[in-house]
Amino acid sequence: MSRSVVGENCNIGQNVVIAPDVVLGKNVKVQNNVSIYTGVVCEEDVFLGPSMVFTNVINPRSAINRKNEFQNTLVKRGASIGANATILCGNTIGAYAFIGAGAVVTKDVPDYALVVGNPSKQIGWVSRYGHKLEFDAHGIAECSESKERYRLIEDRVEMIKSRAAGYIAPRHMKAIKDTGNILLAAVDKNDSVGVIDSYFPEAAFFTEFERFDRHLEKLKRKAGKIDYVTVCSPNYLHDAHIRFGLRYGADVICEKPTVLNPWNIDALRDIEKETGRKTSNILQLRLHKSVIDLKKKIDAGPSDKVYDIDLSYITSRGNWYYASWKGNDEKSGGVSTNIGIHFFDMLGWIFGEVVKNDVHLHTHDRAAGYLEYKQAKVRWFLSINPQTLPEPVKEKGQRTYRSLLIDGEVVEFSEGFSELHTKSYDEILRGNGFGLEEARKAVETVYEIRHKSPIGLKGDYHPLCKLALSAHPFKQ
């Protein structure tokens, strides 16, 4: 146990091995016959079941000393690991995750995930109290014991600590905090934004834009300029709010899509020239490791090779979606813009200019088409309807599905999304943000998609186009 740390109120059973350089937080329960090897960190309230074991090297050999190859393992707060489970080194067990008895964990486990088997696979989600969560059509679940409520967002679960108005703004607030900056003031016409307390409880908050404007003017006169204005308002207001920030004298950080129409970019470029300020856009997939690796691979390959690609993205939304601005194509840009623009940005960034753009279907809950880029032929399908999810995904209790096939091979990018906004802010603050011109190609692509007449199931269409269409929930 040399150089190891054992926190207060830990309960350690019989025949337990704690190697050097181990950290156990407060209230960790270690049952009998557990082996905790060098490099393991358990945060507070972790439960380690009888005879479970951590490893610390991938390929151990008795005759070969591999102490310099030890890999760290992190078990986050509140997680439980069942009896006889094995945790391979180098992985992270998410907060409040539940690892079933006998499971063999070979990769990272998300917060609140329920995993079982050898090798382990996720079969659902659990609450902080360890009860399985059943999500409704709106992606909301309630713990049967504590009555705490949880929200399923794409491939992750978060506990609802307040009635936040959305989930994009908290990503920006987290990025502002993680990069060592301060949110001075915020405006939202909805006053249900108690989530601010988790990040910047001292920030001024307004529900009227005019009062927000007045407050910023006072700040400028009293304390000097504000460095950045962040825009994560409804899509159709982005260009107006970017103009406000630039004319105020700040640089602007804008959530995707930057604007809905290509000519809006031209107008904003003129204002950038007038003010000397800059707009940076959140094009987060360009910072995803798997996407960066893919671009390097394509750039290093033959410049005349054309790749065959199938892109599928389904992210379930409940009926609230159609009652909000997101369900209004004039305000959101429709499904292809609202949930697809970052994928079209990624494709254009990697494979070049668009040379052909066919739309096979475009309804209230899905869109699909065929895009030819300089180096790719892409069949794409986007949907917010949970009924379009593949059956294996439904069986796991998941509500999001991403798939990217290139020449029949899977490109894995289902993980690694949680910190991309923080990475985006890091790059912007270093002067490496993505400007208006870099956002233009994807804006032009989705503008053309939503203004084209669908041609139906003709030509080279995505297989999921054959799924039965659904009636609009408010127009039946």
C-alpha positions in Angstrom: 0.0 0.0 0.0 3.0 2.3 -0.3 2.0 5.7 -1.8 -1.7 4.7 -1.8 -4.5 6.8 -0.4 -7.5 5.4 1.4 -10.2 8.0 2.1 -12.4 8.5 5.2 -15.1 5.9 6.1 -13.9 3.3 3.7 -14.9 -0.3 4.4 -12.4 -2.9 3.4 -13.1 -6.6 3.7 -10.9 -9.7 4.1 -8.2 -10.9 1.7 -8.1 -7.6 -0.1 -5.0 -6.6 -2.1 -4.3 -2.9 -2.4 -1.1 -2.3 -4.5 1.1 0.8 -4.4 -0.2 4.0 -6.0 -3.9 3.3 -5.6 -6.5 6.0 -4.6 -9.7 5.2 -2.8 -12.0 8.1 -2.2 -14.4 8.6 0.8 -17.0 5.9 1.6 -15.6 3.3 -0.8 -16.8 -0.2 0.1 -14.4 -3.0 -0.9 -15.8 -6.5 -0.4 -13.8 -9.7 0.3 -11.1 -11.0 -2.0 -10.8 -7.9 -4.2 -7.6 -7.0 -6.0 -6.9 -3.4 -6.6 -3.7 -2.9 -8.6 -1.4 0.0 -9.2 -3.0 2.9 -11.2 -6.6 2.4 -10.0 -8.5 5.5 -8.8 -11.9 5.1 -7.2 -13.8 8.2 -6.4 -16.1 8.5 -3.4 -19.1 6.2 -2.8 -17.8 3.4 -5.1 -18.8 -0.2 -4.4 -16.4 -3.1 -5.3 -18.1 -6.4 -5.1 -16.6 -9.7 -3.8 -13.7 -11.2 -5.8 -13.8 -8.5 -8.5 -10.4 -7.6 -9.9 -8.7 -4.8 -11.8 -5.8 -5.4 -14.2 -3.0 -3.0 -14.8 -1.3 -4.3 -17.9 -2.8 -5.5 -21.2 -0.5 -8.5 -22.0 1.1 -9.8 -18.8 3.9 -12.4 -18.9 5.5 -13.9 -15.8 9.0 -13.7 -17.2 8.8 -10.1 -18.6 8.7 -7.0 -16.4 6.1 -4.6 -17.7 5.9 -2.2 -14.8 6.6 0.7 -17.2 3.5 -0.3 -19.2 0.9 -0.1 -16.3 -2.3 1.7 -17.4 -4.6 3.7 -15.2 -8.2 2.9 -14.5 -10.8 5.4 -13.1 -14.0 4.5 -11.4 -16.1 7.6 -11.0 -18.3 8.5 -8.1 -21.1 6.2 -7.0 -20.3 3.4 -9.5 -21.0 -0.2 -8.5 -18.9 -3.2 -9.7 -20.5 -6.6 -9.1 -19.0 -9.8 -7.7 -16.3 -11.6 -9.9 -16.2 -8.8 -12.4 -13.0 -7.9 -14.2 -12.1 -4.4 -15.3 -9.4 -4.3 -17.9 -6.9 -1.5 -17.4 -7.0 1.9 -19.2 -10.7 2.3 -19.0 -13.1 4.6 -17.2 -16.2 3.5 -15.4 -18.7 6.3 -15.4 -20.4 7.9 -12.4 -23.2 5.7 -11.0 -22.6 3.0 -13.6 -23.6 -0.5 -12.7 -21.3 -3.4 -13.7 -23.1 -6.8 -13.4 -21.6 -9.8 -11.6 -19.0 -11.6 -13.7 -18.8 -8.9 -16.4 -15.6 -8.4 -18.2 -15.2 -4.7 -19.0 -13.0 -4.0 -22.0 -13.9 -0.3 -22.8 -15.2 2.9 -21.2 -18.6 2.7 -19.6 -20.8 5.9 -19.7 -22.3 7.5 -16.6 -25.4 5.7 -15.3 -24.9 2.8 -17.8 -25.9 -0.8 -16.9 -23.5 -3.3 -18.4 -23.3 -7.1 -18.2 -21.6 -10.1 -19.8 -18.2 -11.2 -21.2 -17.2 -9.1 -23.0 -19.5 -6.6 -21.4 -22.3 -4.8 -23.3 -24.7 -2.1 -22.2 -28.3 -3.2 -21.7 -29.8 -0.1 -20.2 -29.4 2.7 -17.7 -29.7 3.0 -13.9 -30.4 5.8 -11.5 -28.1 7.0 -8.7 -30.1 4.6 -6.4 -29.3 1.6 -8.8 -32.8 1.2 -10.3 -33.2 0.5 -14.0 -34.5 3.6 -15.8 -37.4 3.3 -18.4 -37.5 6.4 -20.7 -40.7 7.7 -22.1 -41.2 9.2 -25.6 -39.7 12.4 -24.4 -36.5 10.8 -23.2 -37.4 11.3 -19.5 -37.3 8.6 -16.8 -38.0 8.6 -13.0 -36.2 6.6 -10.4 -38.7 4.3 -8.7 -37.1 4.9 -5.2 -35.9 8.5 -5.1 -38.3 10.0 -7.7 -35.3 11.8 -9.2 -35.8 12.5 -12.9 -33.3 11.7 -15.7 -33.0 12.8 -19.3 -31.6 10.7 -22.1 -29.7 12.9 -24.6 -28.3 11.1 -27.6 -25.9 8.4 -26.0 -25.8 9.7 -22.5 -28.0 10.2 -19.4 -28.0 13.2 -17.0 -30.0 13.8 -13.9 -32.4 16.7 -14.2 -31.2 19.1 -11.5 -33.4 21.9 -12.6 -36.0 22.8 -15.3 -33.4 23.9 -17.8 -34.8 25.2 -21.0 -32.5 23.1 -23.2 -29.3 21.1 -23.3 -27.1 23.1 -25.8 -26.7 26.2 -23.5 -25.3 24.0 -20.6 -22.6 22.7 -22.9 -21.5 26.2 -23.6 -21.6 27.2 -20.0 -19.5 24.1 -19.1 -17.0 25.0 -21.9 -16.8 28.6 -20.6 -16.1 27.3 -17.1 -13.7 24.5 -18.1 -11.6 27.0 -20.1 -11.2 29.3 -17.0 -13.6 32.0 -18.2 -16.6 33.7 -16.6 -20.1 34.2 -17.8 -21.1 37.7 -16.9 -24.7 37.9 -18.3 -27.2 35.7 -20.1 -30.6 36.2 -21.8 -33.3 33.7 -22.4 -37.0 34.4 -22.8 -37.7 31.3 -20.7 -37.0 31.8 -17.0 -36.6 28.1 -16.3 -32.8 28.2 -16.5 -31.8 27.3 -12.9 -29.0 25.2 -14.5 -27.0 28.4 -14.5 -26.5 27.8 -10.8 -24.3 24.8 -11.6 -21.8 27.0 -13.5 -22.1 30.7 -12.8 -24.6 31.5 -10.0 -23.3 35.2 -10.0 -24.1 35.8 -13.6 -26.8 38.4 -14.4 -29.8 36.9 -16.1 -32.6 38.6 -18.2 -35.7 37.4 -19.9 -36.0 40.5 -22.1 -33.3 41.2 -24.7 -33.6 45.0 -24.3 -32.7 44.8 -20.6 -29.8 42.5 -21.5 -28.6 45.0 -24.1 -28.8 47.8 -21.5 -26.8 45.7 -19.0 -24.0 45.0 -21.5 -23.8 48.7 -22.3 -23.3 49.4 -18.6 -20.6 46.7 -18.3 -18.8 48.1 -21.3 -18.8 51.7 -19.9 -17.9 50.6 -16.3 -15.5 47.7 -16.8 -14.4 47.8 -20.4 -15.2 45.5 -23.2 -16.7 42.0 -23.0 -14.5 39.6 -25.0 -17.1 37.1 -26.4 -20.8 36.9 -27.0 -22.0 33.3 -27.3 -25.1 32.6 -29.5 -27.1 29.4 -28.8 -30.5 30.8 -29.5 -33.1 29.2 -32.0 -31.5 28.8 -35.4 -33.5 31.5 -37.2 -32.2 34.1 -34.7 -28.5 33.3 -35.1 -27.7 35.9 -37.7 -29.4 38.7 -35.8 -27.7 37.8 -32.5 -24.3 37.5 -34.3 -24.8 41.0 -35.6 -25.6 42.2 -32.1 -22.4 40.7 -30.7 -20.2 42.1 -33.5 -21.7 45.6 -33.3 -21.3 45.5 -29.6 -17.6 45.1 -30.1 -17.1 41.5 -29.1 -16.0 38.4 -31.0 -18.9 35.9 -31.3 -19.1 32.1 -30.7 -22.1 30.6 -32.5 -23.7 27.2 -32.1 -24.5 25.3 -35.4 -26.0 26.1 -37.8 -24.3 29.4 -38.0 -27.2 30.7 -40.2 -30.0 29.2 -42.3 -29.3 30.9 -45.6 -26.1 31.3 -47.5 -26.6 35.1 -48.1 -26.7 35.6 -44.3 -23.0 34.7 -44.3 -22.2 37.4 -46.8 -24.0 40.0 -44.7 -22.1 38.9 -41.6 -18.8 39.0 -43.4 -19.4 42.7 -44.2 -20.2 43.4 -40.5 -17.0 41.6 -39.5 -15.0 44.0 -41.8 -16.8 47.0 -40.4 -16.3 46.1 -36.8 -12.9 44.3 -36.9 -14.5 41.5 -34.9 -14.8 37.8 -35.8 -17.4 35.0 -35.7 -16.3 31.5 -34.7 -18.6 28.5 -35.3 -19.0 25.3 -33.3 -18.1 22.7 -35.9 -17.3 20.1 -33.3 -16.9 17.0 -35.4 -13.8 18.5 -36.9 -12.2 18.1 -33.5 -13.3 14.5 -32.9 -10.3 12.2 -32.9 -11.9 9.5 -35.1 -12.9 12.2 -37.7 -9.4 13.8 -37.6 -7.9 10.3 -38.2 -10.3 9.7 -41.1 -9.4 13.0 -42.8 -5.7 12.2 -42.4 -6.3 8.8 -44.0 -8.2 10.2 -46.9 -5.7 13.0 -47.5 -2.9 10.4 -47.6 -4.7 8.2 -50.1 -5.2 8.5 -53.8 -6.6 12.0 -54.7 -8.8 10.5 -57.5 -10.4 7.7 -55.4 -14.1 8.0 -54.8 -15.5 6.4 -51.6 -18.9 4.8 -51.2 -20.5 6.0 -47.9 -23.6 5.2 -46.0 -24.4 7.7 -43.2 -27.2 7.0 -40.7 -28.1 9.2 -37.8 -31.3 8.7 -35.6 -31.7 10.8 -32.5 -35.1 10.3 -30.9 -37.3 13.3 -30.1 -40.7 13.4 -28.4 -43.8 15.3 -29.5 -42.5 18.4 -27.7 -40.2 18.8 -30.7 -43.1 19.6 -33.0 -44.6 22.2 -30.6 -41.3 24.0 -30.3 -39.5 26.2 -32.9 -37.6 23.1 -33.9 -40.7 21.6 -35.5 -41.1 24.7 -37.7 -38.9 24.3 -40.9 -38.8 28.1 -41.4 -37.2 28.5 -37.9 -35.1 25.4 -37.6 -34.3 24.5 -41.2 -36.0 21.1 -40.8 -34.5 17.8 -39.8 -31.6 18.0 -42.3 -30.4 21.2 -40.8 -31.3 20.7 -37.1 -29.7 17.3 -36.6 -27.6 16.9 -39.8 -25.6 20.0 -40.5 -22.6 18.9 -38.5 -22.4 15.7 -40.5 -22.6 17.5 -43.8 -19.9 19.8 -42.5 -17.7 16.8 -41.7 -18.3 15.2 -45.1 -17.5 18.4 -47.0 -14.4 19.0 -44.9 -13.0 15.5 -45.6 -14.3 14.7 -49.2 -14.4 18.1 -50.9 -16.9 20.1 -52.9 -20.5 18.9 -53.5 -21.1 18.0 -57.2 -24.6 16.4 -56.9 -27.4 16.7 -54.4 -30.5 14.5 -54.6 -33.2 14.4 -51.9 -35.3 11.2 -51.7 -37.6 12.1 -48.9 -38.0 15.0 -46.5 -40.8 14.9 -43.9 -41.5 16.3 -40.4 -39.5 13.5 -38.8 -36.9 12.3 -41.3 -34.9 13.2 -44.4 -32.7 11.2 -46.7 -30.8 11.7 -49.9 -27.8 11.2 -52.1 -24.8 13.5 -52.1 -21.8 13.3 -54.4 -18.6 15.0 -53.2 -15.3 15.2 -55.1 -14.2 12.1 -53.4 -17.3 10.4 -52.1 -20.8 9.1 -53.0 -22.9 9.4 -49.9 -26.3 7.8 -49.1 -27.6 9.5 -46.0 -30.6 9.1 -43.7 -31.5 11.3 -40.7 -34.5 10.8 -38.3 -35.9 12.0 -35.0 -38.5 9.2 -34.9 -37.6 6.4 -32.4 -39.6 3.9 -34.5 -36.8 4.1 -37.1 -34.2 2.9 -34.7 -32.7 -0.6 -35.5 -34.2 -3.3 -33.2 -30.9 -4.1 -31.4 -30.6 -0.4 -30.4 -34.2 -0.4 -29.1 -33.5 -3.6 -27.1 -30.6 -1.8 -25.3 -32.9 1.0 -24.3 -30.9 3.5 -26.4 -32.5 6.3 -28.3 -29.7 7.3 -30.6 -28.0 5.5 -33.4 -25.0 6.7 -35.5 -23.5 4.7 -38.3 -20.8 5.6 -40.9 -19.8 3.0 -43.4 -17.0 3.8 -45.8 -16.5 1.1 -48.6 -18.3 -1.3 -46.3 -16.1 -0.7 -43.2 -17.5 0.8 -40.0 -15.9 4.1 -38.9 -16.3 4.1 -35.1 -17.3 7.5 -33.7 -20.1 6.6 -31.3 -18.1 8.0 -28.3 -15.9 11.0 -27.6 -18.6 13.7 -27.9 -18.9 14.9 -24.4 -16.0 17.3 -24.3 -16.1 18.6 -27.9 -17.6 22.0 -26.9 -14.8 22.5 -24.5 -12.3 21.6 -27.2 -14.0 24.0 -29.5 -13.7 26.8 -27.0 -10.0 25.9 -26.4 -9.3 26.3 -30.1 -11.2 29.5 -30.4 -9.4 31.1 -27.5 -6.1 30.1 -29.1 -7.1 31.8 -32.4 -7.9 28.6 -34.2 -11.7 28.8 -34.5 -13.7 28.0 -37.6 -14.8 31.2 -39.3 -17.8 32.1 -41.4 -16.3 30.8 -44.7 -15.6 27.5 -43.1 -19.2 27.2 -42.2 -20.5 28.2 -45.7 -20.3 24.8 -47.5 -22.6 23.0 -45.0 -25.0 25.9 -44.9 -25.3 25.8 -48.7 -25.7 22.0 -48.7 -28.7 22.0 -46.2 -30.3 25.0 -47.8 -30.3 23.2 -51.1 -31.6 20.0 -49.4 -34.6 21.7 -47.8 -35.5 23.6 -51.0 -35.4 20.6 -53.4 -38.4 18.5 -54.2 -38.0 14.9 -53.0 -37.7 12.5 -55.9 -38.9 9.4 -54.0 -37.3 6.0 -54.0 -35.3 6.5 -57.2 -31.7 6.0 -58.0 -29.2 5.2 -55.2 -31.2 5.7 -52.0 -30.5 4.8 -48.4 -32.0 1.4 -47.3 -33.8 3.0 -44.4 -35.9 5.0 -46.9 -38.1 2.0 -47.2 -39.3 2.3 -43.6 -43.0 3.2 -43.3 -43.7 6.9 -43.0 -45.4 8.3 -39.9 -48.2 10.8 -39.6 -47.4 14.2 -38.0 -48.6 13.9 -34.4 -50.5 17.2 -34.6 -52.0 16.7 -38.1 -53.7 13.4 -37.9 
